[in-house]
Amino acid sequence: MKNIKILIPVLLLVVGGVYKFVLAPAPVVPKKKIEGSVYIMPKDFLINLASGKFAKLNAALVLKHGYLEEAVAEASGGGHEATTPPDGYGTLPQEAAIRSIITDTLTDINANRLVKEKSRLKLQEAVLKRIHHETDVEAEDVLFTDLAVQ
């Protein structure tokens, strides 16, 4: 009788351990919605649109994980100290080229293309495609933020 009192709790512990470590389903780890790092361009854009309208917007880039740190180190000669960028610009190398691409893509478009979500997403895709084609920046996405059209 004494052996049964000891045997039952030990068996329950063994069965519980087997379930937890062997039979239980692995916990589901949610996939990250944004894999890389988001780089917000510090200077906003003032874009001339068609029909005498204009847009003021900020832009951000979703960069490949670790890209910004590597690019800054490379631009500063391999050291860890970054060179000081001009006023209004961030630490992203080739930022001036990115700004030019965004400005060129958006200048003289119809205001409705920025206001409507589907059209704006297509513009962001066009900017991203040009970034891949014309620069070495490893961007995964382009975001237009804080948008105002007048």
Backbone as ProteinMPNN parsed JSONL, in Angstrom:
{"seq_chain_A": "MKNIKILIPVLLLVVGGVYKFVLAPAPVVPKKKIEGSVYIMPKDFLINLASGKFAKLNAALVLKHGYLEEAVAEASGGGHEATTPPDGYGTLPQEAAIRSIITDTLTDINANRLVKEKSRLKLQEAVLKRIHHETDVEAEDVLFTDLAVQ", "coords_chain_A": {"N_chain_A": [[0.816, -1.189, 0.0], [1.961, 1.234, 0.771], [3.826, 1.539, -1.234], [2.203, 1.982, -3.449], [1.135, 4.499, -2.885], [3.349, 6.088, -3.241], [4.106, 5.419, -5.828], [1.993, 6.254, -7.545], [1.984, 9.225, -7.549], [4.563, 9.559, -8.675], [4.306, 8.314, -11.179], [2.359, 10.018, -12.287], [3.846, 12.39, -12.453], [5.809, 11.583, -14.315], [4.224, 10.987, -16.569], [3.113, 13.515, -17.001], [5.457, 14.974, -17.571], [6.347, 13.68, -19.899], [4.236, 14.34, -21.612], [4.468, 17.158, -21.652], [7.049, 17.634, -22.741], [7.246, 15.991, -24.996], [4.793, 15.273, -26.31], [3.125, 17.539, -26.318], [1.965, 20.262, -28.32], [4.196, 22.452, -30.081], [4.775, 25.785, -28.985], [3.228, 28.465, -30.698], [5.013, 30.806, -32.413], [4.557, 34.108, -33.059], [4.792, 35.606, -36.294], [6.918, 38.273, -37.151], [5.682, 41.43, -38.103], [7.064, 43.488, -39.289], [10.159, 43.008, -40.435], [12.702, 44.212, -40.733], [14.495, 47.248, -39.885], [12.999, 50.406, -39.183], [13.601, 53.332, -40.815], [13.261, 56.633, -40.395], [13.051, 59.328, -42.441], [14.543, 62.343, -41.695], [13.938, 64.924, -42.647], [11.154, 66.64, -43.935], [9.105, 66.426, -46.94], [8.229, 68.691, -49.501], [6.157, 68.818, -52.033], [5.44, 69.712, -55.353], [2.407, 69.398, -56.932], [0.163, 68.377, -59.617], [-2.048, 70.779, -61.197], [-1.559, 73.045, -59.634], [-1.506, 72.329, -56.951], [-0.108, 71.154, -53.804], [1.878, 68.874, -51.842], [2.704, 67.905, -48.577], [4.804, 65.796, -46.935], [6.105, 63.143, -44.914], [8.615, 60.633, -45.082], [9.494, 57.197, -44.744], [11.731, 54.43, -44.546], [11.729, 50.922, -44.694], [14.271, 49.078, -43.754], [16.579, 46.438, -44.569], [17.326, 44.131, -42.008], [19.881, 45.199, -39.901], [21.165, 46.602, -41.905], [21.457, 49.474, -41.868], [23.329, 50.045, -39.819], [25.597, 48.712, -40.812], [25.976, 50.103, -43.238], [26.454, 52.729, -42.382], [28.821, 52.37, -40.94], [30.499, 51.536, -43.031], [30.449, 53.806, -44.682], [31.779, 55.589, -43.086], [34.379, 54.906, -43.296], [34.844, 52.363, -42.336], [35.056, 52.47, -39.632], [33.477, 52.82, -36.399], [32.424, 55.234, -35.806], [30.25, 57.58, -37.038], [30.199, 59.902, -39.756], [29.248, 63.325, -39.501], [26.102, 64.145, -40.71], [24.743, 66.481, -43.188], [22.749, 69.365, -42.174], [19.363, 68.604, -41.503], [19.412, 66.129, -42.676], [19.643, 62.585, -42.277], [21.46, 59.735, -40.995], [21.646, 57.902, -43.021], [23.473, 56.575, -45.631], [23.549, 57.676, -49.013], [21.182, 59.021, -48.817], [20.43, 61.421, -50.012], [20.061, 60.657, -52.667], [17.861, 58.986, -52.371], [15.964, 60.846, -51.504], [15.804, 62.401, -53.821], [14.728, 60.541, -55.636], [12.184, 60.103, -54.502], [11.104, 62.691, -54.648], [11.21, 63.165, -57.462], [9.507, 61.133, -58.374], [7.031, 61.831, -57.299], [6.499, 64.472, -58.024], [4.389, 66.638, -59.814], [2.223, 64.878, -60.051], [-1.241, 63.841, -59.99], [-3.223, 65.039, -57.327], [-5.095, 63.298, -56.202], [-3.948, 60.795, -56.449], [-2.194, 60.592, -54.346], [-3.873, 60.858, -52.182], [-5.738, 58.761, -52.237], [-5.729, 55.482, -51.015], [-5.006, 53.02, -52.423], [-3.788, 54.016, -54.755], [-1.715, 55.475, -53.606], [-0.234, 53.423, -52.435], [0.685, 52.161, -54.752], [2.344, 54.173, -55.703], [4.275, 54.188, -53.687], [5.352, 51.656, -54.128], [6.455, 52.106, -56.655], [8.436, 53.967, -56.025], [10.038, 52.369, -54.352], [10.907, 50.431, -56.201], [12.484, 52.028, -57.892], [14.436, 52.805, -56.044], [15.713, 50.344, -55.58], [16.721, 49.948, -58.131], [18.333, 52.206, -58.668], [20.007, 52.796, -56.5], [22.187, 51.654, -53.803], [20.938, 51.067, -51.501], [19.449, 48.961, -49.166], [16.475, 48.598, -49.076], [13.335, 47.445, -47.932], [10.762, 48.286, -47.959], [8.754, 51.216, -48.585], [7.421, 53.947, -46.904], [4.916, 56.388, -46.76], [4.338, 58.959, -44.66], [2.475, 61.067, -42.391], [0.937, 62.768, -44.189], [-0.151, 65.548, -46.062], [-2.264, 67.227, -48.26], [-2.782, 69.991, -50.355]], "CA_chain_A": [[0.0, 0.0, 0.0], [2.855, 2.383, 0.82], [4.438, 1.666, -2.553], [1.22, 2.556, -4.365], [1.044, 5.925, -2.566], [4.535, 6.731, -3.816], [4.131, 5.112, -7.248], [1.001, 7.04, -8.294], [2.5, 10.57, -7.85], [5.725, 9.463, -9.558], [3.76, 8.048, -12.507], [1.721, 11.252, -12.763], [4.933, 13.298, -12.84], [6.43, 11.071, -15.532], [3.276, 11.177, -17.667], [3.057, 14.967, -17.247], [6.708, 15.374, -18.226], [6.337, 13.161, -21.271], [3.301, 15.167, -22.388], [4.977, 18.522, -21.826], [8.256, 17.72, -23.554], [7.208, 15.171, -26.193], [3.51, 15.238, -27.005], [2.463, 18.85, -26.396], [2.348, 21.015, -29.517], [5.139, 23.553, -29.861], [4.078, 27.072, -28.958], [3.27, 29.207, -31.959], [5.71, 32.085, -32.307], [3.993, 34.959, -34.11], [5.736, 36.17, -37.256], [7.022, 39.725, -37.071], [5.045, 42.123, -39.219], [8.145, 44.238, -39.921], [11.386, 42.271, -40.134], [13.88, 45.072, -40.674], [14.385, 48.43, -39.042], [12.341, 51.526, -39.848], [14.41, 54.555, -40.828], [12.425, 57.789, -40.714], [13.849, 60.405, -43.022], [14.291, 63.441, -40.758], [13.47, 66.146, -43.289], [9.935, 66.365, -44.683], [9.08, 66.739, -48.366], [7.215, 69.612, -50.002], [6.103, 68.376, -53.423], [4.501, 70.374, -56.25], [1.546, 68.453, -57.629], [-0.539, 68.924, -60.776], [-3.135, 71.737, -60.96], [-1.18, 74.049, -58.651], [-1.59, 71.813, -55.578], [1.152, 70.658, -53.269], [1.789, 67.887, -50.77], [3.759, 67.881, -47.568], [4.793, 64.46, -46.369], [7.327, 62.54, -44.395], [8.82, 59.297, -45.641], [10.314, 56.267, -43.969], [12.145, 53.228, -45.271], [11.955, 49.704, -43.926], [15.574, 48.6, -44.224], [16.973, 45.075, -44.203], [17.849, 44.081, -40.644], [21.316, 45.425, -39.76], [21.737, 47.34, -43.033], [21.833, 50.852, -41.548], [24.566, 50.031, -39.044], [26.685, 48.336, -41.718], [26.189, 51.157, -44.231], [27.059, 53.875, -41.707], [30.212, 52.0, -40.654], [31.224, 51.533, -44.3], [30.562, 55.191, -45.161], [32.717, 56.322, -42.248], [35.712, 54.32, -43.451], [34.97, 51.096, -41.621], [35.025, 52.698, -38.194], [32.144, 52.82, -35.807], [31.978, 56.615, -35.673], [29.659, 58.079, -38.284], [30.438, 61.297, -40.053], [28.06, 64.122, -39.24], [25.41, 64.474, -41.956], [24.321, 67.876, -43.299], [21.51, 69.69, -41.459], [18.137, 68.113, -42.111], [19.586, 64.786, -43.213], [19.967, 61.572, -41.29], [22.72, 59.004, -41.118], [21.586, 56.933, -44.11], [24.239, 56.899, -46.835], [22.75, 57.788, -50.226], [19.873, 59.603, -48.498], [20.11, 62.445, -51.009], [19.538, 59.956, -53.832], [16.513, 58.533, -52.007], [15.105, 62.038, -51.518], [15.622, 62.759, -55.221], [13.81, 59.563, -56.23], [10.835, 60.375, -53.993], [10.664, 63.97, -55.231], [10.985, 62.99, -58.9], [8.358, 60.254, -58.596], [5.778, 62.449, -56.867], [6.288, 65.807, -58.595], [3.442, 66.84, -60.918], [1.167, 63.87, -60.148], [-2.542, 64.294, -59.545], [-3.344, 64.963, -55.867], [-5.887, 62.122, -55.821], [-3.086, 59.613, -56.378], [-1.623, 60.534, -52.993], [-4.938, 60.809, -51.187], [-6.363, 57.434, -52.262], [-4.79, 54.49, -50.474], [-4.481, 52.097, -53.439], [-2.871, 54.767, -55.624], [-0.546, 55.814, -52.8], [0.562, 52.199, -52.31], [1.366, 51.968, -56.029], [3.438, 55.154, -55.747], [5.311, 53.695, -52.78], [6.005, 50.549, -54.833], [7.273, 52.691, -57.736], [9.623, 54.539, -55.367], [10.873, 51.244, -53.908], [11.519, 49.84, -57.396], [13.565, 52.935, -58.317], [15.505, 52.715, -55.04], [16.454, 49.114, -55.874], [17.388, 50.071, -59.435], [19.248, 53.347, -58.775], [20.878, 52.966, -55.333], [22.636, 50.444, -53.117], [20.209, 50.99, -50.234], [18.716, 47.704, -49.054], [15.151, 48.902, -48.543], [12.316, 46.422, -48.153], [9.477, 48.962, -48.148], [8.731, 52.676, -48.475], [6.198, 54.403, -46.242], [4.633, 57.83, -46.755], [3.676, 59.247, -43.387], [2.128, 62.473, -42.125], [0.634, 63.317, -45.506], [-1.129, 66.634, -46.204], [-2.364, 67.697, -49.645], [-3.579, 71.216, -50.491]], "C_chain_A": [[0.866, 1.262, 0.0], [3.487, 2.617, -0.551], [3.485, 2.301, -3.554], [1.091, 4.055, -4.115], [2.231, 6.692, -3.154], [4.523, 6.574, -5.337], [3.175, 5.986, -8.06], [1.504, 8.473, -8.547], [3.697, 10.555, -8.802], [5.269, 9.208, -10.994], [3.098, 9.292, -13.102], [2.772, 12.271, -13.204], [5.582, 12.859, -14.15], [5.511, 11.304, -16.729], [3.168, 12.661, -18.014], [4.302, 15.462, -17.961], [6.771, 14.908, -19.666], [5.407, 14.016, -22.139], [3.915, 16.529, -22.693], [6.14, 18.578, -22.811], [8.185, 16.935, -24.871], [5.905, 15.351, -26.987], [2.852, 16.604, -27.189], [2.899, 19.586, -27.663], [3.293, 22.17, -29.164], [4.368, 24.874, -29.841], [4.265, 27.812, -30.281], [3.926, 30.56, -31.708], [5.174, 32.975, -33.419], [5.081, 35.55, -34.991], [5.731, 37.689, -37.107], [6.394, 40.347, -38.304], [6.056, 42.971, -39.984], [9.447, 43.581, -39.482], [12.592, 43.181, -39.936], [13.703, 46.209, -39.688], [13.767, 49.563, -39.854], [13.22, 52.758, -39.685], [13.502, 55.694, -41.277], [13.328, 58.896, -41.238], [13.526, 61.685, -42.249], [13.714, 64.705, -41.387], [12.22, 65.831, -44.1], [10.059, 66.836, -46.13], [7.961, 67.739, -48.637], [7.223, 69.418, -51.517], [5.063, 69.187, -54.196], [3.726, 69.306, -57.008], [0.914, 69.13, -58.839], [-1.623, 69.901, -60.312], [-2.822, 72.727, -59.842], [-1.302, 73.597, -57.204], [-0.21, 71.388, -55.109], [0.879, 69.672, -52.155], [2.976, 68.073, -49.841], [3.683, 66.497, -46.927], [6.142, 64.106, -45.78], [7.418, 61.153, -45.006], [9.708, 58.489, -44.706], [10.637, 55.076, -44.852], [12.226, 52.071, -44.285], [13.209, 49.085, -44.532], [15.814, 47.168, -43.775], [17.621, 45.116, -42.82], [19.376, 44.217, -40.631], [21.938, 46.267, -40.857], [22.247, 48.719, -42.626], [23.156, 50.9, -40.795], [25.765, 49.71, -39.929], [27.015, 49.46, -42.696], [26.852, 52.376, -43.609], [28.524, 53.584, -41.406], [31.051, 52.03, -41.927], [31.457, 52.951, -44.813], [31.574, 55.986, -44.343], [34.101, 55.681, -42.264], [35.913, 53.048, -42.682], [34.975, 51.252, -40.12], [33.609, 52.697, -37.687], [31.607, 54.232, -35.626], [31.474, 57.124, -37.015], [30.061, 59.53, -38.498], [29.141, 62.058, -39.846], [27.395, 64.489, -40.556], [25.058, 65.954, -42.005], [23.023, 68.114, -42.519], [20.296, 69.196, -42.228], [18.232, 66.727, -42.692], [19.976, 63.843, -42.086], [21.266, 60.88, -41.618], [22.739, 58.016, -42.276], [22.454, 57.371, -45.282], [23.311, 56.844, -48.045], [21.352, 58.358, -49.963], [19.472, 60.664, -49.517], [19.54, 61.802, -52.272], [18.113, 59.459, -53.583], [15.547, 59.709, -52.057], [14.814, 62.464, -52.959], [14.623, 61.82, -55.903], [12.373, 59.845, -55.784], [10.288, 61.655, -54.62], [10.335, 63.813, -56.713], [9.735, 62.157, -59.183], [7.037, 60.967, -58.296], [5.488, 63.802, -57.513], [5.356, 65.736, -59.797], [2.445, 65.697, -61.103], [-0.147, 64.496, -59.695], [-2.663, 64.074, -58.038], [-4.108, 63.724, -55.406], [-5.041, 60.864, -55.713], [-2.408, 59.486, -55.02], [-2.695, 60.339, -51.931], [-5.561, 59.417, -51.104], [-5.339, 56.359, -51.918], [-4.19, 53.579, -51.54], [-3.475, 52.792, -54.355], [-1.587, 55.111, -54.885], [0.363, 54.59, -52.637], [1.315, 51.902, -53.606], [2.525, 52.94, -56.185], [4.594, 54.706, -54.854], [6.073, 52.539, -53.436], [6.906, 51.073, -55.952], [8.556, 53.293, -57.165], [10.572, 53.42, -54.956], [11.599, 50.604, -55.095], [12.676, 50.711, -57.885], [14.731, 52.904, -57.331], [16.358, 51.479, -55.317], [17.278, 49.252, -57.151], [18.51, 51.111, -59.422], [20.19, 53.538, -57.589], [21.326, 51.603, -54.806], [21.924, 50.248, -51.784], [19.352, 49.728, -50.237], [17.386, 47.94, -48.352], [14.191, 47.778, -48.89], [10.946, 47.045, -48.394], [9.683, 50.462, -48.008], [7.391, 53.05, -47.859], [6.082, 55.909, -46.386], [3.825, 58.093, -45.495], [3.346, 60.727, -43.307], [1.864, 63.241, -43.417], [-0.433, 64.404, -45.42], [-1.087, 67.125, -47.637], [-3.25, 68.939, -49.654], [-3.608, 71.645, -51.929]], "O_chain_A": [[0.551, 2.237, -0.682], [3.66, 3.759, -0.975], [3.911, 3.073, -4.413], [0.947, 4.815, -5.073], [2.083, 7.856, -3.524], [4.894, 7.502, -6.055], [3.524, 6.415, -9.16], [1.454, 8.911, -9.697], [3.828, 11.443, -9.644], [5.791, 9.821, -11.925], [3.263, 9.58, -14.287], [2.597, 12.939, -14.224], [5.873, 13.697, -15.004], [5.96, 11.763, -17.78], [3.136, 13.023, -19.19], [4.206, 16.288, -18.869], [7.197, 15.651, -20.55], [5.755, 14.371, -23.266], [3.891, 16.997, -23.832], [6.202, 19.49, -23.635], [8.984, 17.186, -25.773], [5.936, 15.558, -28.2], [2.091, 16.794, -28.138], [4.071, 19.539, -28.036], [3.195, 22.774, -28.095], [3.416, 25.052, -30.601], [5.335, 27.775, -30.888], [3.452, 31.354, -30.895], [5.316, 32.645, -34.596], [6.145, 35.942, -34.513], [4.677, 38.308, -36.957], [6.559, 39.846, -39.416], [5.922, 43.155, -41.194], [9.794, 43.597, -38.301], [13.414, 42.936, -39.053], [12.876, 46.144, -38.778], [13.985, 49.666, -41.061], [13.539, 53.172, -38.57], [13.03, 55.708, -42.414], [14.251, 59.339, -40.556], [12.361, 62.072, -42.158], [13.057, 65.482, -40.695], [12.209, 64.87, -44.869], [10.995, 67.55, -46.491], [6.875, 67.638, -48.065], [8.174, 69.804, -52.198], [3.928, 69.332, -53.74], [4.309, 68.427, -57.643], [1.111, 70.326, -59.057], [-2.06, 69.848, -59.162], [-3.738, 73.201, -59.17], [-1.206, 74.43, -56.302], [0.728, 71.275, -55.898], [-0.215, 69.639, -51.593], [4.094, 68.359, -50.271], [2.631, 66.082, -46.441], [7.17, 64.696, -46.111], [6.407, 60.572, -45.4], [10.549, 59.027, -43.985], [9.901, 54.758, -45.787], [12.731, 52.226, -43.173], [13.204, 48.629, -45.675], [15.316, 46.738, -42.734], [18.376, 46.037, -42.509], [20.077, 43.438, -41.277], [23.114, 46.62, -40.767], [23.357, 49.097, -42.999], [24.016, 51.722, -41.112], [26.815, 50.344, -39.822], [28.185, 49.74, -42.957], [27.716, 52.995, -44.229], [29.379, 54.45, -41.593], [32.189, 52.499, -41.908], [32.535, 53.262, -45.318], [32.161, 56.946, -44.841], [34.899, 55.891, -41.35], [37.051, 52.679, -42.395], [34.904, 50.256, -39.399], [32.656, 52.587, -38.459], [30.427, 54.399, -35.318], [32.199, 57.098, -38.009], [30.24, 60.287, -37.545], [28.056, 61.496, -39.998], [28.034, 65.076, -41.429], [25.071, 66.621, -40.971], [22.285, 67.169, -42.237], [20.211, 69.348, -43.446], [17.229, 66.188, -43.161], [20.559, 64.251, -41.081], [22.069, 61.368, -42.413], [23.752, 57.352, -42.495], [22.208, 58.424, -45.87], [22.384, 56.035, -48.079], [20.448, 58.198, -50.782], [18.293, 60.789, -49.848], [18.625, 62.355, -52.883], [17.265, 59.506, -54.475], [14.443, 59.589, -52.587], [13.687, 62.846, -53.274], [13.768, 62.271, -56.666], [11.453, 59.827, -56.602], [9.143, 61.693, -55.069], [9.291, 64.28, -57.167], [8.992, 62.443, -60.122], [6.037, 60.727, -58.972], [4.335, 64.231, -57.543], [5.512, 64.889, -60.676], [1.877, 65.547, -62.184], [-0.152, 65.564, -59.083], [-2.25, 63.032, -57.53], [-3.81, 63.163, -54.352], [-5.386, 59.955, -54.958], [-2.082, 58.378, -54.594], [-2.444, 59.721, -50.897], [-5.878, 58.947, -50.012], [-4.233, 56.333, -52.458], [-2.974, 53.384, -51.558], [-2.436, 52.223, -54.691], [-0.499, 55.049, -55.458], [1.587, 54.711, -52.695], [2.457, 51.442, -53.568], [3.568, 52.585, -56.733], [5.759, 54.834, -55.23], [7.295, 52.451, -53.315], [7.996, 50.545, -56.172], [9.63, 53.147, -57.747], [11.777, 53.513, -55.188], [12.781, 50.275, -54.993], [13.73, 50.193, -58.252], [15.89, 52.969, -57.741], [17.587, 51.555, -55.294], [18.392, 48.737, -57.241], [19.529, 50.927, -60.088], [21.094, 54.37, -57.664], [20.906, 50.554, -55.295], [22.278, 49.35, -51.02], [18.621, 49.463, -51.192], [17.188, 47.545, -47.203], [14.225, 47.229, -49.991], [10.065, 46.406, -48.969], [10.65, 50.919, -47.399], [6.35, 52.525, -48.254], [7.052, 56.631, -46.155], [2.757, 57.513, -45.295], [3.877, 61.536, -44.067], [2.511, 64.253, -43.689], [-1.477, 64.218, -44.796], [-0.016, 67.407, -48.174], [-4.322, 68.955, -49.05], [-4.227, 72.656, -52.26]]}, "name": "protein", "num_of_chains": 1, "seq": "MKNIKILIPVLLLVVGGVYKFVLAPAPVVPKKKIEGSVYIMPKDFLINLASGKFAKLNAALVLKHGYLEEAVAEASGGGHEATTPPDGYGTLPQEAAIRSIITDTLTDINANRLVKEKSRLKLQEAVLKRIHHETDVEAEDVLFTDLAVQ"}
